Structures are given as C-alpha cells and as structure tokens.
Amino acid sequence: MLPTRTTVYLLAAGLLLLLAGFAIDFSILWVILGYDGCVVLLFLADAAYAWRATRFGRLSVRRERPARLSLGVDNEIIVVLENHSSVRLTLTVRDEIPLGFRADPLQLTGVIPAHGQRRLPYRLLPTQRGDFAFGDVSIRCRGPLGLASVDRRVPAGEAVQVYPNLLEVRRYEAMLRTSLVRAGGYRPKRMPGAGREFSHYRDYTPDDDFRHVSWKATARRNKPITAVFESEHSQDLIFCLDVGRMMAARVGALTKLDHAINAVLMLAHVSQTFQDNLGLLVFSHKVHLYLPPAKGRAQHAKFLQALYSIQPEYCYVNYREAFNTLIARHPKRALTMVFTDLLDATASKEYLEAAALLRRFHLPLTVAVADVPLQKLAAEQPRDGEHLYNVLTARDLLAGRSEMLRGLERQGALVLDTAPEKLTIDAVNRYLALKTGMRM
C-alpha cells in the first residue's frame, strides 16, 4: 500500500496550513487537523478498494509469446490481463524478463474495464542463445481516487528457449511472396539458363547469351537454337562453423558466432530451392559435432536443435584436425562454407595449410567475419603516443589479415570477407552465385 503523488501533495498542503495556523490563529487548527484526517481516511479507503479489486481470483495474468524467441531481434511479448471483478482497474505492469535481455518499454500501463480484458504488448531483445526463464509479473493497481496504489506479484514463471534468428527466415519468405527480395539485399538468380546442367533446347531469342547457342542443333533444324541450362540440384553443402576465441568477439548485441549461426540457418532455408544435402561441422580445438549431409525437414530440425545451444569457446582452433575429420567422414566432393575469422599470423598460417588440404577433396569457401571495432580503430587519426601505438597495431593486424585472404585466393580458394551485420545477405548471395554460375 503506497501513497501517490496526489496524496503527498495534499498532506504537504495540510502541513503548510498547520504551520501557518500556529502563526495566524490558533483556533483554526481543528479545521486543518480535520482536513488532514479526511485526506488520510480517503487514502485508506482508496487503498482498500485497490486491494479488494486485485486480491486472489479477481485478476489473472498470462503471457503470449512465440514458442521460440529469436536472438538479436525484437520479439513481441503480450501480457494479457483479465479482470474478473465488477470494478474498473488502472494498472501499471512490469514483466520479469530473463537476466541480460532488453525490454521496451520496461513498464506497461492500461485500464481494464469490469469483467474485461486488456492486452499490453512490449518488445523483447534476447542477447544470448540457450535456455532461459521468465519470472513473475509485478502489478501496481491504482485506486479510483488516485490517492493510493497496491502492489501485487502474480506468479507467471515459465521456461523459454532462445534460438538463432528465425524471424529473418520468415522475413525472407515474405519478401519472396511479395517480390521484394532485391529490396532486402538478396539477389536471387534465375533458375533456368543460369547454371551449368543441361535442361533442354528452345528457339533462340535476341535476349539470349550467344555463348549458349547450340551450333549442332542449329545446323540440324536450320534455325538458331539455344541450349537451356539450369542450376544443379541435390549437391552436398557442408557448413564448417568455427566456435573458437575469435568468434566470441561481440559486435553490438551479438557475437560473431551468433551472426554466423544466423547466416547458416538462412542458407539452410534458401538451399531447399536446390534440394541440396546439408551437413554441419562444429569445431574449435577439437570437433564438437558432425552431421552428415542429408535433406528434408528432419535435417533442418537437427540443424536448429544443434545450433541453438552452441556457445563460443575461448581456446585456439585446430583447423587441420577439423578438416581431416571432414575429409575422413565425407570424402565425396562438396561445397564447404567455413565460417571463421583470422588475425594473428600463427592462426593464419595453420589455416592456409589446412585449407590447401581441404581443397584437394572439396570446394572450400572461406567466409571471414570482419572485426568491425578493429577496423574503426585503424581508421582513426592518432591523438597521442599511446593511441598511435593502438592504431598502428590495428592497421598491422588488418594488413596481415588482408594478405592472408589474398594468399587463399592465390591458392585457388574462394573467399568472402564481410562485416557481421552483412554476413547473412552476403553469404546467401555468394551461395546463389555459386549454384547458378559454377560447377563444383
């Protein structure tokens, strides 16, 4: 039971009048004391009203939310309040969210009519993947006179799982349905005519690529004939996910590993168009998980279940052991997308050697997740001696990283160097380009 500002102001005014009464006329003290007594009685009556209106059984609370929360994006949570009493309630509500998450707004206010319902939405931003729990819902009910409020704590605890960004997949599907994929940054390739797998012949049109003209078919039919190609289907695509110390660096609210996992899930969704077989290798100083390539909903469910609980490890990365394991478990040629980042010379040298080994059996695509804070530091103008040292060190690290990536390209490996926030779009676009324009 708490007084509101109105009650405090009324009592403060009575106190000032009481002090003034001592100085002016002692006979009006009884009037002032009567005024203060009325304020106190009204406060108690208002508090009793609010207490009765919110006692057990007269107010129920439940929470509407997605079955699985998505990491790094706003998830809509709705607190549903049902008033079973015959009086109107004015409430301030605060949900107890998992520790470290961000809610906007923190407090919700609303008026619930008698025997009515009110839905109060807010946005929740999860900052970690894994298993978490909501707590109880705290409610402050204000009396009808606005003099008193009563606090209640309604039990509403429940467990919740935070998965990688599933909302981005739904957004991609929505853009496909509304033809806004290009506006979202994705560049889908036309299925027929862009790949290297022969489909059929048709008559030549002025818009066709002259390199696709089949001269033998043209000679037989005595008119220009175009060979139509389509993207290759049912190929093996293996995601190699580095969970070592470099991927633990945070960029905004998410780690590099979080961005990489979001990209893997989006690629797994987009690859359904080509009916590719998807595999997964998770590694750091050792191989933590290997899923052999397969297709279908069961494989996607395994991906989701495996990726939602993976956390970065602060250890070195043994690329050679990881790639040797992959070659031994899956010697058939596949497109392998390695999500990692490299800065120091030792790790770069080990990766170059391991990538050369992997290239003998597979088509590796190195997806390098850039260190944005380091890039910003390298772009700054030195202010003093210490800052000059930091800037030069950052520039030296970035120069070594660029040289390493160029060395990979000179070996014939494929490289995609991108910022974490652009990782999903750039990885999908590179995958689509490979599927529609290059034979593995």
C-alpha positions in Angstrom: 0.0 0.0 0.0 1.7 3.2 -1.2 0.6 6.8 -1.4 0.6 8.5 -4.8 1.9 12.0 -5.5 -1.5 13.5 -5.1 -1.7 12.2 -1.5 1.7 13.6 -0.8 0.9 17.0 -2.2 -2.4 17.1 -0.2 -0.7 16.2 3.0 2.1 18.6 2.3 -0.5 21.4 1.8 -2.1 20.5 5.1 1.2 20.7 6.9 1.8 24.1 5.5 -1.6 25.3 6.6 -1.0 23.8 10.0 2.3 25.8 10.3 0.5 28.9 9.1 -2.3 28.4 11.6 0.2 28.5 14.5 1.4 31.9 13.3 -2.0 33.4 12.5 -4.9 32.0 14.5 -4.7 29.0 16.9 -8.5 28.5 16.6 -8.3 27.2 13.0 -6.0 24.3 14.0 -9.0 22.0 14.4 -10.2 22.7 10.9 -6.8 21.9 9.5 -6.5 18.7 11.5 -9.9 17.8 10.2 -8.7 18.3 6.6 -5.7 16.1 7.2 -7.8 13.4 8.8 -10.1 13.4 5.7 -7.1 13.0 3.4 -5.9 10.0 5.5 -9.4 8.4 5.5 -9.8 8.8 1.8 -6.3 7.4 1.3 -7.2 4.3 3.3 -10.5 3.8 1.5 -8.8 4.1 -1.9 -6.1 1.6 -0.8 -8.8 -0.8 0.4 -10.6 -0.6 -2.9 -7.5 -1.4 -4.9 -6.6 -4.3 -2.5 -10.0 -5.9 -2.9 -10.0 -5.4 -6.7 -6.7 -7.3 -7.1 -7.0 -10.0 -4.5 -6.6 -13.7 -5.5 -9.0 -14.8 -8.2 -10.2 -11.4 -9.3 -7.2 -10.7 -11.7 -5.5 -13.2 -13.9 -2.3 -12.7 -15.9 -0.9 -14.7 -18.8 1.8 -14.2 -21.3 1.5 -14.6 -25.1 4.9 -15.1 -26.9 6.5 -17.0 -29.7 7.2 -20.7 -28.9 10.9 -19.9 -29.5 12.4 -16.5 -29.2 14.8 -15.3 -31.9 18.2 -14.0 -31.0 19.2 -10.4 -31.7 15.9 -9.1 -32.9 12.8 -7.7 -31.3 10.3 -10.4 -30.3 6.7 -9.3 -29.5 5.6 -10.3 -26.0 2.0 -9.6 -24.9 0.9 -9.6 -21.3 -2.8 -10.4 -21.2 -4.7 -9.2 -18.1 -8.3 -10.4 -17.3 -10.4 -8.5 -14.8 -13.0 -10.8 -13.1 -14.2 -8.2 -10.7 -17.1 -5.7 -11.2 -14.9 -2.6 -11.0 -12.6 -0.9 -13.4 -8.8 -1.2 -12.8 -6.0 1.1 -13.6 -2.8 -0.8 -13.6 1.0 -0.5 -14.1 2.6 -3.7 -15.2 6.2 -4.9 -15.3 7.2 -8.3 -16.6 10.2 -10.1 -15.1 12.3 -10.9 -18.2 15.4 -13.1 -18.3 18.6 -11.5 -17.0 20.5 -9.6 -19.6 17.6 -9.2 -22.1 16.3 -5.8 -23.1 12.6 -4.9 -22.9 11.0 -1.8 -24.5 9.1 -0.3 -22.7 10.0 -1.6 -19.3 6.6 -0.6 -17.7 3.2 -1.1 -19.3 0.1 0.9 -18.3 -3.5 0.3 -19.1 -7.1 0.5 -17.9 -9.2 -2.8 -17.7 -13.0 -2.5 -17.7 -15.1 -4.5 -15.3 -15.2 -8.2 -16.4 -13.0 -7.2 -19.3 -9.6 -7.9 -20.8 -6.5 -5.8 -21.8 -3.5 -6.8 -23.9 -0.3 -5.0 -23.2 2.5 -5.6 -25.8 6.2 -4.9 -25.4 9.3 -5.8 -27.4 11.9 -8.1 -26.0 15.5 -8.3 -27.4 17.3 -11.5 -26.4 21.1 -11.2 -26.3 22.1 -14.9 -25.8 21.0 -18.3 -27.2 20.0 -21.1 -24.9 17.5 -21.9 -22.1 16.1 -19.1 -20.0 13.1 -18.3 -17.9 10.5 -15.6 -17.4 9.7 -14.6 -13.8 6.5 -13.3 -12.2 4.5 -10.3 -13.3 4.5 -7.3 -10.9 1.3 -5.2 -10.9 0.6 -1.9 -9.3 -3.1 -1.1 -9.0 -4.2 2.5 -8.5 -7.3 3.3 -6.6 -10.2 5.2 -8.2 -9.4 8.4 -6.3 -5.8 8.3 -7.3 -4.6 8.6 -3.7 -3.3 5.0 -3.1 -1.8 2.1 -5.0 -1.3 -1.5 -4.1 1.5 -3.8 -5.4 0.8 -7.4 -6.4 3.1 -10.1 -7.7 1.3 -12.6 -9.9 3.0 -16.0 -10.4 3.8 -16.3 -14.2 7.2 -18.0 -14.3 7.9 -20.1 -17.4 10.8 -21.5 -19.3 11.7 -20.2 -22.7 14.3 -21.2 -25.4 16.2 -18.6 -27.4 17.1 -19.8 -30.9 19.1 -18.2 -33.7 17.2 -15.6 -35.7 14.2 -17.4 -37.1 12.4 -14.1 -37.9 15.0 -13.4 -40.7 13.9 -16.6 -42.4 10.3 -15.6 -42.2 11.2 -12.1 -43.5 12.9 -13.7 -46.5 9.8 -15.9 -47.2 7.6 -12.8 -47.0 9.9 -10.9 -49.4 9.8 -13.8 -51.8 6.0 -13.8 -51.8 5.8 -10.0 -52.3 8.7 -9.8 -54.9 10.8 -7.6 -52.6 13.8 -9.9 -52.3 16.1 -7.5 -54.2 15.0 -4.6 -52.0 16.0 -6.6 -48.9 19.6 -7.0 -50.3 19.2 -10.6 -51.7 19.9 -11.2 -55.4 18.1 -14.4 -56.4 19.4 -16.0 -59.6 17.0 -17.1 -62.3 16.8 -20.9 -62.1 16.7 -21.8 -65.9 19.5 -20.6 -68.1 22.0 -19.7 -65.4 23.6 -22.9 -64.3 25.7 -25.5 -66.0 23.4 -28.5 -66.0 21.7 -29.0 -69.4 17.9 -28.9 -69.4 16.5 -28.6 -72.9 16.7 -26.8 -76.3 14.5 -24.0 -77.5 14.4 -21.4 -80.3 16.9 -18.5 -80.0 15.7 -15.1 -78.9 17.5 -11.8 -79.1 18.0 -11.6 -75.4 19.8 -15.0 -75.2 23.5 -15.3 -74.5 25.2 -16.1 -77.8 27.5 -18.5 -75.9 24.6 -20.7 -75.3 23.8 -21.2 -79.0 24.0 -24.9 -79.9 25.5 -24.9 -83.4 24.9 -28.6 -83.9 21.2 -28.2 -83.1 21.1 -25.1 -85.2 22.5 -27.0 -88.2 20.0 -29.8 -87.8 17.0 -27.6 -87.5 18.2 -24.9 -89.9 17.4 -22.1 -87.4 19.2 -20.7 -84.3 18.7 -22.9 -81.3 19.6 -22.1 -77.7 20.7 -24.6 -75.1 18.9 -24.0 -71.8 20.8 -24.8 -68.6 19.5 -25.0 -65.0 21.1 -24.8 -61.6 22.5 -28.1 -60.3 20.4 -29.9 -57.6 20.9 -32.4 -54.8 24.6 -31.4 -54.2 26.4 -31.7 -50.9 26.7 -28.4 -48.9 28.6 -28.6 -45.6 28.8 -25.7 -43.1 32.0 -25.7 -41.1 31.5 -23.5 -38.0 34.4 -22.2 -36.0 33.4 -21.6 -32.3 36.9 -20.6 -31.1 38.0 -17.5 -29.4 37.9 -15.2 -32.4 34.2 -15.9 -32.9 33.4 -14.9 -29.3 34.0 -11.2 -30.0 30.9 -9.1 -29.7 29.6 -6.7 -32.4 26.8 -4.8 -30.9 24.4 -7.1 -29.0 25.6 -10.3 -30.8 28.8 -12.2 -31.1 30.4 -13.1 -34.4 29.3 -16.7 -33.8 25.7 -15.5 -33.5 25.9 -13.8 -36.8 27.4 -16.9 -38.4 24.7 -19.2 -37.0 22.0 -16.8 -38.3 23.7 -17.0 -41.8 23.8 -20.8 -41.6 20.1 -21.1 -40.8 19.2 -18.7 -43.7 21.5 -20.7 -46.1 19.8 -23.9 -45.0 16.5 -22.4 -45.8 17.5 -21.0 -49.2 19.2 -24.2 -50.2 15.8 -26.0 -50.1 15.2 -24.5 -53.5 18.0 -26.6 -54.9 17.3 -29.6 -52.8 20.9 -29.8 -51.6 22.1 -32.2 -48.9 23.1 -30.2 -45.9 25.9 -31.1 -43.4 27.3 -29.4 -40.4 30.8 -29.5 -38.7 31.3 -27.6 -35.4 34.8 -27.3 -34.2 37.4 -25.4 -32.1 40.4 -27.2 -30.6 38.5 -30.4 -31.4 35.5 -31.4 -33.4 32.4 -30.9 -31.3 29.6 -32.0 -33.7 29.3 -33.5 -37.1 26.0 -34.0 -39.0 26.5 -35.9 -42.3 24.8 -34.3 -45.4 21.1 -35.0 -45.7 18.0 -33.2 -46.8 14.4 -32.8 -45.6 12.6 -31.4 -42.6 14.3 -33.8 -40.2 17.7 -32.5 -41.2 16.6 -28.9 -40.7 15.2 -29.8 -37.3 18.6 -31.3 -36.3 20.3 -28.1 -37.5 18.1 -25.9 -35.4 18.4 -28.1 -32.3 22.2 -28.3 -32.6 22.8 -24.6 -33.3 20.6 -23.0 -30.7 22.8 -24.2 -27.7 26.3 -23.7 -29.3 28.4 -21.2 -27.4 31.9 -19.8 -28.3 34.9 -21.3 -26.5 37.9 -19.2 -25.5 40.5 -21.5 -27.0 42.7 -22.0 -30.1 41.3 -23.5 -33.2 42.7 -26.7 -34.7 41.8 -26.4 -38.4 43.9 -29.4 -39.5 42.1 -31.8 -37.2 38.7 -30.4 -38.2 39.3 -30.7 -41.9 40.9 -34.1 -41.6 37.8 -35.3 -39.8 35.6 -33.8 -42.5 37.6 -35.5 -45.3 37.6 -38.8 -43.5 33.9 -38.7 -42.8 32.8 -37.3 -46.1 35.4 -37.8 -49.0 32.8 -37.0 -51.7 33.3 -33.6 -53.2 31.1 -30.9 -51.6 30.8 -27.1 -51.2 32.2 -26.4 -47.8 31.5 -23.0 -46.3 33.9 -22.3 -43.5 32.7 -19.5 -41.1 35.7 -18.2 -39.2 38.0 -15.2 -38.7 41.7 -14.8 -38.6 44.0 -12.1 -37.3 47.3 -13.4 -35.9 50.0 -14.9 -38.1 50.1 -18.3 -36.4 46.4 -19.0 -36.9 46.6 -17.7 -40.4 49.5 -20.0 -41.3 47.7 -23.0 -39.8 44.5 -22.2 -41.7 46.3 -21.7 -45.0 47.9 -25.2 -44.7 44.6 -26.8 -43.6 42.6 -25.1 -46.4 45.1 -26.3 -49.0 44.5 -29.9 -47.8 40.7 -29.4 -47.8 40.8 -28.0 -51.4 42.1 -31.3 -52.7 38.8 -33.0 -51.8 36.2 -30.3 -51.6 35.4 -26.8 -52.9 36.1 -24.6 -49.8 34.6 -21.1 -49.4 36.1 -19.2 -46.6 33.6 -16.8 -45.0 35.7 -14.4 -43.0 33.8 -12.4 -40.4 35.5 -9.0 -40.1 36.3 -7.3 -36.8 34.4 -4.1 -37.0 35.8 -2.4 -33.8 39.3 -3.1 -35.1 38.5 -1.6 -38.5 37.1 1.6 -36.8 40.3 1.8 -34.6 42.5 1.5 -37.6 40.6 4.3 -39.4 41.1 6.8 -36.6 43.7 9.6 -36.5 46.2 9.2 -33.7 45.8 11.7 -30.8 48.8 10.9 -28.7 51.6 8.3 -28.3 49.6 5.6 -26.7 46.7 6.0 -29.2 49.2 6.0 -32.1 50.5 2.6 -30.9 47.0 1.2 -30.8 46.1 2.5 -34.2 49.3 1.2 -35.8 48.8 -2.2 -34.2 45.3 -2.4 -35.5 46.4 -1.4 -39.0 49.2 -4.1 -38.9 46.7 -6.8 -37.9 44.3 -5.8 -40.7 47.1 -5.8 -43.2 48.2 -9.2 -42.2 44.6 -10.4 -42.4 44.2 -9.0 -45.9 47.5 -10.7 -47.0 46.3 -14.0 -45.7 43.0 -13.7 -47.6 44.8 -12.8 -50.8 47.0 -15.9 -50.2 44.0 -18.0 -50.0 42.7 -16.6 -53.3 46.1 -17.2 -54.9 45.8 -20.9 -53.9 42.5 -21.0 -55.8 40.2 -21.0 -52.8 37.1 -18.9 -52.6 36.9 -16.1 -50.1 34.1 -13.9 -48.8 35.2 -11.1 -46.5 32.2 -9.3 -44.9 31.0 -7.4 -41.8 29.0 -9.3 -39.3 25.8 -7.3 -39.9 26.0 -8.1 -43.7 27.1 -11.7 -43.2 23.7 -13.3 -43.9 22.9 -11.4 -47.1 26.4 -11.7 -48.5 26.7 -15.4 -47.7 23.3 -16.1 -49.4 24.2 -14.1 -52.5 27.5 -15.8 -52.8 25.8 -19.2 -52.5 23.3 -18.3 -55.1 26.0 -17.1 -57.4 27.9 -20.4 -57.0 24.9 -22.5 -57.6 23.8 -20.8 -60.7 27.2 -20.0 -62.3 29.9 -22.5 -61.3 30.2 -26.3 -61.4 31.7 -27.9 -58.3 
